[in-house]
């Protein structure tokens, strides 16, 4: 079984940032559903706070659901909850700010 985790990669620096502990989030951080893995993160910064949306593979339903974690500095993350659950598999969330409306 593959154990997926969410890792933070610094794309704008040639060297790794020592203050970033990887993985930044794992299935063990998911507290509201039994998670097989977490994957496919998408981040957006709103009002000085980072929000990371990602797939959570729910063991019970055997489908992907979308979870969210929050960070004030982009280095340490706090899992919040599943924010989107449908009768079908979800992955690769994309979130946009369209004229001040987050969709």
C-alpha positions as CSV (number, residue, x, y, z in Angstrom):
1,X,0.0,0.0,0.0
2,X,1.3,3.5,-0.9
3,X,1.3,5.9,2.0
4,X,0.6,9.4,0.5
5,X,1.3,12.5,2.6
6,X,1.3,16.2,1.7
7,X,4.7,17.7,1.5
8,X,5.7,21.3,1.1
9,X,8.3,22.1,-1.6
10,X,9.9,25.5,-1.7
11,X,9.9,26.3,-5.4
12,X,11.6,29.7,-5.3
13,X,14.7,28.8,-3.4
14,X,17.6,26.6,-4.5
15,X,18.0,25.1,-1.0
16,X,15.5,23.5,1.3
17,X,14.1,25.6,4.1
18,X,15.2,24.0,7.4
19,X,12.1,25.2,9.3
20,X,9.8,23.1,7.0
21,X,9.1,19.7,8.5
22,X,7.9,17.2,6.0
23,X,5.3,15.9,5.6
24,X,3.3,18.9,6.6
25,X,0.1,16.9,6.8
26,X,-0.6,13.1,6.8
27,X,-3.6,10.9,7.0
28,X,-3.0,10.7,10.8
29,X,-3.9,14.4,11.0
30,X,-7.4,13.8,9.5
31,X,-9.7,13.5,12.5
32,X,-13.3,13.4,11.2
33,X,-13.1,10.5,8.8
34,X,-10.9,7.4,8.6
35,X,-8.3,8.4,5.9
36,X,-6.3,6.0,3.7
37,X,-4.2,8.9,2.4
38,X,-4.2,12.6,1.6
39,X,-3.1,13.9,-1.8
40,X,-3.5,16.6,-4.5
41,X,-3.1,19.9,-2.4
42,X,-4.3,23.3,-3.7
43,X,-3.5,26.4,-1.7
44,X,-4.9,29.9,-1.6
45,X,-4.1,32.8,0.7
46,X,-7.0,34.9,2.0
47,X,-6.7,37.8,4.4
48,X,-3.2,36.7,5.5
49,X,-4.0,33.1,6.1
50,X,-3.2,30.1,4.0
51,X,-5.9,27.5,3.2
52,X,-4.8,24.1,1.8
53,X,-7.6,22.0,0.1
54,X,-6.8,18.4,-0.7
55,X,-8.2,15.0,-1.3
56,X,-8.8,12.7,1.6
57,X,-9.4,9.1,0.7
58,X,-12.1,8.0,3.0
59,X,-11.7,4.3,4.0
60,X,-15.4,4.0,4.9
61,X,-16.9,5.3,1.7
62,X,-13.9,4.3,-0.6
63,X,-14.0,7.6,-2.3
64,X,-12.1,10.9,-2.3
65,X,-13.5,13.8,-0.3
66,X,-12.1,17.4,0.0
67,X,-10.5,18.4,3.3
68,X,-9.0,21.7,4.4
69,X,-6.1,22.7,6.6
70,X,-5.1,26.2,7.7
71,X,-1.7,27.9,8.3
72,X,-0.7,31.4,9.3
73,X,2.8,31.1,8.0
74,X,2.7,28.3,5.3
75,X,5.0,26.2,7.5
76,X,2.9,24.6,10.1
77,X,-0.6,23.4,9.2
78,X,-3.7,22.6,11.3
79,X,-6.3,20.2,9.8
80,X,-9.8,21.5,10.1
81,X,-12.4,19.2,8.4
82,X,-13.9,17.7,5.3
83,X,-15.5,20.6,3.4
84,X,-16.9,18.8,0.3
85,X,-18.4,15.3,0.2
86,X,-20.3,14.0,-2.8
87,X,-21.7,10.6,-3.8
88,X,-18.8,10.3,-6.3
89,X,-15.0,10.5,-5.9
90,X,-13.5,14.0,-5.6
91,X,-9.8,15.0,-6.1
92,X,-7.7,17.9,-7.3
93,X,-9.6,20.7,-5.7
94,X,-9.2,24.2,-7.3
95,X,-10.2,27.3,-5.4
96,X,-10.4,30.8,-6.9
97,X,-11.0,34.4,-5.9
98,X,-13.3,35.8,-8.5
99,X,-14.0,39.5,-7.8
100,X,-13.8,39.0,-4.1
101,X,-15.9,35.8,-4.0
102,X,-14.0,32.6,-3.1
103,X,-15.3,29.7,-5.2
